[in-house]
Amino acid sequence: MTFFDRHAIQTFRFVRCGFDPATGVAELAYAFDDGPELVETVTVPGAPFALEGVRAAAVGRALRLLHLIAGVSYYKAAVPPRIRIDGYAIDAATARLLEQVYLNGLGEFAYRNGLDLHGRIRFPSEGGEGLAAAPALGLAPRAMVAIGGGKDSLVSIEALRAAGVDQTVAWVGGSQLIRTCAERTGLPTLNIGRALAPALFEINRQGAYNGHIPVTAVNSAILVLAALLTGAGQVAFSNERSASYGSLIPGTGEVNHQWSKGWAFEQAFGEHVERAVAADLHYYSLLRPLSELAVARQFAKNDHYDAHFSSCNRNFHILGEKPAQRWCGLCPKCHFVFLALAPFMPKTRLVRIFGRNLLDDAGQAPGFDALLEFQDHKPFECVGEGRESRAAMAQLAERAEWREDALVARFAREIRPQLDPAELALEPLLALEGEHRVPAAVWERVRANFAA
């Protein structure tokens, strides 16, 4: 391909999208200006799919939604001033959703690259405010549950199991770690393939803008398509209420690394799916009314996944027989999961999971300070709020088995005296509260489990 000059590019194009029911392969094509096509594929197992009538039309609408959201991976390479959609039109409401997803989902990307995307992202729309409302398809009450290999999705899966909800465990990509966790559930699984356009990697080598994208938004659109193909009426994620809060950057404001895991995205995307794709396809996060600490408490009740789960971003691709190989012990995710679980499980069990005691390593102080929002901002990672980390650390400072550990003792000695004792209470953070989109029948069955 010709040399990629991000500054010279004027237009990002959504060229075409298509789905082959015989193979289960969706093609998503993009281009910059009049350059070559960048073609991504998404493969849903289970083909051939019998598609006709209203279901075929709904799959077409879901495919276009996926085409538009997955384009963020390519748009970010140059963030050109114009966006063009070839071959089909979108209404004003869809354009607003996409602008919200691109602007907020690329918030960290923009911050790190010194870009201001406000007012720059404009999706062309036609046909006024909205097309005719999408019909109901008669989908089954089965839930397609996204699994990521960490504690959160496993809490959702076990809560739905206890509530008697039929479910399929689904994930995107080739992670062996996620596959191992999924198989450990003993439930039906669906491993969806996603292959980015090969040319994207060459573009990156030639100086394209790069950085974090709203991957949960992309995976949400993929699972909506897969749910329609397999007849599932629910798409369930496992994002807790803490995901709605970002990092407060001096001089910049709030930047949320996990915006597409937050309530604003869930609400906007879920409402759009029911309005514009299928009226009886319900997208929600089962854990939205829970804090990270409440999720940790739920996970600690069951040791079935102790030797299989991992939330570590650095070591996610490394597998081994020893639990220590699934946790690097150095990244913000390792720090936070260790701290969040510590108040709710025996110390011996937690150290066995991680292979070491992270709170007895004085060299890890800067990492834990960032979680506490002490002399630093919350890391750009999927971690809980600063007040949750402070409450967890305050709990440990009161417990004989933890209080002598280096970082707990340091917290008690140097940090706690600077904090308001009223803000260190754990119980208020464990309450179920806030808005959610969980279907009423499901929530009634899982609520008691979460409150216990």
ChimeraX attribute file (.defattr): number of C-alpha atoms within 10 A of each C-alpha:
attribute: neighborCount
match mode: 1-to-1
recipient: residues
	/A:1	8
	/A:2	7
	/A:3	9
	/A:4	19
	/A:5	13
	/A:6	18
	/A:7	10
	/A:8	10
	/A:9	17
	/A:10	15
	/A:11	18
	/A:12	25
	/A:13	21
	/A:14	24
	/A:15	19
	/A:16	18
	/A:17	22
	/A:18	15
	/A:19	17
	/A:20	13
	/A:21	17
	/A:22	11
	/A:23	14
	/A:24	18
	/A:25	18
	/A:26	22
	/A:27	17
	/A:28	26
	/A:29	20
	/A:30	26
	/A:31	20
	/A:32	24
	/A:33	16
	/A:34	11
	/A:35	14
	/A:36	13
	/A:37	17
	/A:38	18
	/A:39	19
	/A:40	22
	/A:41	18
	/A:42	21
	/A:43	22
	/A:44	26
	/A:45	17
	/A:46	14
	/A:47	15
	/A:48	13
	/A:49	16
	/A:50	11
	/A:51	14
	/A:52	10
	/A:53	8
	/A:54	14
	/A:55	21
	/A:56	16
	/A:57	15
	/A:58	24
	/A:59	22
	/A:60	17
	/A:61	18
	/A:62	24
	/A:63	23
	/A:64	23
	/A:65	24
	/A:66	24
	/A:67	25
	/A:68	22
	/A:69	22
	/A:70	23
	/A:71	21
	/A:72	22
	/A:73	20
	/A:74	24
	/A:75	20
	/A:76	21
	/A:77	21
	/A:78	22
	/A:79	23
	/A:80	19
	/A:81	14
	/A:82	16
	/A:83	20
	/A:84	18
	/A:85	17
	/A:86	12
	/A:87	9
	/A:88	11
	/A:89	15
	/A:90	20
	/A:91	16
	/A:92	18
	/A:93	16
	/A:94	22
	/A:95	20
	/A:96	16
	/A:97	16
	/A:98	22
	/A:99	19
	/A:100	16
	/A:101	24
	/A:102	24
	/A:103	21
	/A:104	24
	/A:105	27
	/A:106	25
	/A:107	25
	/A:108	25
	/A:109	21
	/A:110	22
	/A:111	15
	/A:112	12
	/A:113	12
	/A:114	9
	/A:115	12
	/A:116	11
	/A:117	16
	/A:118	12
	/A:119	9
	/A:120	14
	/A:121	18
	/A:122	17
	/A:123	19
	/A:124	16
	/A:125	17
	/A:126	13
	/A:127	10
	/A:128	10
	/A:129	12
	/A:130	14
	/A:131	15
	/A:132	7
	/A:133	12
	/A:134	19
	/A:135	16
	/A:136	17
	/A:137	18
	/A:138	14
	/A:139	18
	/A:140	15
	/A:141	16
	/A:142	17
	/A:143	25
	/A:144	28
	/A:145	28
	/A:146	26
	/A:147	25
	/A:148	24
	/A:149	24
	/A:150	18
	/A:151	21
	/A:152	23
	/A:153	26
	/A:154	27
	/A:155	23
	/A:156	25
	/A:157	26
	/A:158	17
	/A:159	21
	/A:160	22
	/A:161	15
	/A:162	12
	/A:163	18
	/A:164	12
	/A:165	17
	/A:166	15
	/A:167	21
	/A:168	21
	/A:169	25
	/A:170	24
	/A:171	23
	/A:172	21
	/A:173	15
	/A:174	13
	/A:175	16
	/A:176	14
	/A:177	21
	/A:178	24
	/A:179	21
	/A:180	15
	/A:181	22
	/A:182	28
	/A:183	12
	/A:184	13
	/A:185	16
	/A:186	9
	/A:187	14
	/A:188	13
	/A:189	18
	/A:190	22
	/A:191	18
	/A:192	19
	/A:193	17
	/A:194	18
	/A:195	12
	/A:196	17
	/A:197	18
	/A:198	11
	/A:199	15
	/A:200	17
	/A:201	11
	/A:202	14
	/A:203	21
	/A:204	13
	/A:205	12
	/A:206	13
	/A:207	14
	/A:208	20
	/A:209	18
	/A:210	18
	/A:211	15
	/A:212	17
	/A:213	25
	/A:214	25
	/A:215	18
	/A:216	19
	/A:217	23
	/A:218	22
	/A:219	21
	/A:220	24
	/A:221	24
	/A:222	27
	/A:223	29
	/A:224	28
	/A:225	25
	/A:226	26
	/A:227	26
	/A:228	23
	/A:229	23
	/A:230	20
	/A:231	19
	/A:232	24
	/A:233	24
	/A:234	25
	/A:235	28
	/A:236	29
	/A:237	28
	/A:238	24
	/A:239	29
	/A:240	24
	/A:241	24
	/A:242	23
	/A:243	23
	/A:244	20
	/A:245	21
	/A:246	25
	/A:247	21
	/A:248	16
	/A:249	13
	/A:250	8
	/A:251	6
	/A:252	8
	/A:253	10
	/A:254	14
	/A:255	22
	/A:256	25
	/A:257	28
	/A:258	27
	/A:259	27
	/A:260	26
	/A:261	28
	/A:262	22
	/A:263	24
	/A:264	15
	/A:265	20
	/A:266	23
	/A:267	16
	/A:268	15
	/A:269	22
	/A:270	20
	/A:271	18
	/A:272	19
	/A:273	21
	/A:274	18
	/A:275	19
	/A:276	20
	/A:277	28
	/A:278	27
	/A:279	20
	/A:280	20
	/A:281	27
	/A:282	21
	/A:283	27
	/A:284	25
	/A:285	26
	/A:286	29
	/A:287	25
	/A:288	27
	/A:289	23
	/A:290	25
	/A:291	24
	/A:292	27
	/A:293	29
	/A:294	24
	/A:295	25
	/A:296	24
	/A:297	21
	/A:298	24
	/A:299	23
	/A:300	21
	/A:301	11
	/A:302	12
	/A:303	10
	/A:304	13
	/A:305	19
	/A:306	17
	/A:307	16
	/A:308	21
	/A:309	25
	/A:310	27
	/A:311	20
	/A:312	22
	/A:313	16
	/A:314	16
	/A:315	18
	/A:316	19
	/A:317	14
	/A:318	13
	/A:319	17
	/A:320	9
	/A:321	9
	/A:322	14
	/A:323	19
	/A:324	18
	/A:325	17
	/A:326	27
	/A:327	26
	/A:328	19
	/A:329	21
	/A:330	14
	/A:331	18
	/A:332	23
	/A:333	25
	/A:334	24
	/A:335	22
	/A:336	26
	/A:337	23
	/A:338	20
	/A:339	24
	/A:340	24
	/A:341	22
	/A:342	24
	/A:343	22
	/A:344	18
	/A:345	16
	/A:346	12
	/A:347	15
	/A:348	11
	/A:349	14
	/A:350	20
	/A:351	16
	/A:352	15
	/A:353	22
	/A:354	23
	/A:355	17
	/A:356	16
	/A:357	16
	/A:358	22
	/A:359	23
	/A:360	17
	/A:361	12
	/A:362	13
	/A:363	12
	/A:364	17
	/A:365	17
	/A:366	13
	/A:367	20
	/A:368	25
	/A:369	21
	/A:370	17
	/A:371	25
	/A:372	25
	/A:373	19
	/A:374	15
	/A:375	9
	/A:376	16
	/A:377	17
	/A:378	28
	/A:379	23
	/A:380	16
	/A:381	17
	/A:382	21
	/A:383	25
	/A:384	26
	/A:385	23
	/A:386	21
	/A:387	17
	/A:388	27
	/A:389	27
	/A:390	25
	/A:391	23
	/A:392	23
	/A:393	28
	/A:394	22
	/A:395	18
	/A:396	21
	/A:397	22
	/A:398	12
	/A:399	12
	/A:400	9
	/A:401	12
	/A:402	20
	/A:403	21
	/A:404	16
	/A:405	18
	/A:406	17
	/A:407	23
	/A:408	23
	/A:409	18
	/A:410	16
	/A:411	21
	/A:412	18
	/A:413	12
	/A:414	9
	/A:415	16
	/A:416	16
	/A:417	10
	/A:418	10
	/A:419	10
	/A:420	9
	/A:421	11
	/A:422	8
	/A:423	12
	/A:424	20
	/A:425	17
	/A:426	21
	/A:427	10
	/A:428	11
	/A:429	17
	/A:430	20
	/A:431	15
	/A:432	17
	/A:433	13
	/A:434	10
	/A:435	11
	/A:436	19
	/A:437	19
	/A:438	20
	/A:439	13
	/A:440	8
	/A:441	9
	/A:442	15
	/A:443	17
	/A:444	12
	/A:445	16
	/A:446	21
	/A:447	15
	/A:448	10
	/A:449	14
	/A:450	20
	/A:451	12
	/A:452	7
